[in-house]
Amino acid sequence: MALKTFNLDDKAYKAFAEHCKKEGISMSRKIDNFIRAELENLKVLSIKKEHKDKEAQKEKTIETNAHTVSAEQHSFSKYC
């Protein structure tokens, strides 16, 4: 583990430190867990964005293919 320095609002820090002390919670562990949770949320958001981008690309491809097919008639038009 590494010692890090953060600039925090004094009132918020004191209130949180008091809460942690009263509840017997490690303030460092609580902040570490918060950061880990945020990183997981960012991964999920990143994955969701990638999925949306892929879906949008698929839809665009389908629309393009549908337009091409309709412009050429249907695939069996030469047999009709």
C-alpha positions as CSV (number, residue, x, y, z in Angstrom):
1,M,0.0,0.0,0.0
2,A,1.1,3.5,-0.6
3,L,0.5,6.7,1.4
4,K,-1.4,9.3,-0.7
5,T,-2.3,12.9,0.0
6,F,-5.6,14.4,-0.9
7,N,-7.1,17.8,-0.5
8,L,-10.5,17.5,1.1
9,D,-13.1,19.8,2.5
10,D,-12.2,20.1,6.2
11,K,-15.8,19.8,7.4
12,A,-16.6,16.8,5.2
13,Y,-13.3,15.0,6.3
14,K,-14.0,15.6,10.0
15,A,-17.6,14.4,9.8
16,F,-16.6,11.3,7.8
17,A,-13.7,10.6,10.2
18,E,-16.0,10.9,13.2
19,H,-18.6,8.6,11.5
20,C,-15.9,6.0,10.7
21,K,-14.5,6.1,14.3
22,K,-18.0,5.8,15.8
23,E,-18.8,2.8,13.6
24,G,-15.4,1.2,13.9
25,I,-14.8,1.5,10.2
26,S,-11.3,1.9,8.7
27,M,-11.4,5.2,6.8
28,S,-8.6,4.0,4.5
29,R,-10.4,0.8,3.7
30,K,-13.7,2.6,3.0
31,I,-12.0,5.0,0.5
32,D,-10.1,2.0,-1.1
33,N,-13.4,0.2,-1.5
34,F,-15.0,3.3,-3.0
35,I,-12.2,3.7,-5.6
36,R,-12.4,0.0,-6.5
37,A,-16.2,0.3,-7.0
38,E,-15.8,3.4,-9.1
39,L,-13.3,1.6,-11.3
40,E,-15.7,-1.3,-11.8
41,N,-18.5,1.2,-12.7
42,L,-16.2,2.8,-15.2
43,K,-15.4,-0.6,-16.8
44,V,-19.1,-1.3,-17.0
45,L,-19.8,2.0,-18.6
46,S,-17.0,1.5,-21.0
47,I,-18.3,-1.9,-21.9
48,K,-21.8,-0.6,-22.4
49,K,-20.5,2.2,-24.6
50,E,-18.6,-0.3,-26.8
51,H,-21.7,-2.5,-27.0
52,K,-23.8,0.5,-28.1
53,D,-21.3,1.5,-30.7
54,K,-21.2,-2.1,-32.1
55,E,-25.0,-2.2,-32.2
56,A,-25.2,1.1,-34.0
57,Q,-22.7,-0.1,-36.5
58,K,-24.7,-3.3,-37.0
59,E,-27.9,-1.3,-37.6
60,K,-26.1,0.9,-40.0
61,T,-24.8,-2.1,-41.9
62,I,-28.3,-3.7,-41.9
63,E,-29.9,-0.4,-43.2
64,T,-27.2,-0.2,-45.9
65,N,-27.7,-3.8,-46.9
66,A,-31.5,-3.4,-46.9
67,H,-31.2,-0.3,-49.1
68,T,-28.9,-2.2,-51.5
69,V,-31.3,-5.1,-51.7
70,S,-34.4,-2.9,-52.3
71,A,-32.6,-1.0,-55.0
72,E,-31.7,-4.2,-56.8
73,Q,-35.1,-5.7,-56.2
74,H,-35.1,-9.0,-54.2
75,S,-32.4,-11.7,-54.5
76,F,-34.7,-13.9,-56.7
77,S,-35.7,-11.2,-59.1
78,K,-33.8,-12.7,-62.0
79,Y,-36.0,-15.8,-61.6
80,C,-39.3,-14.0,-61.7
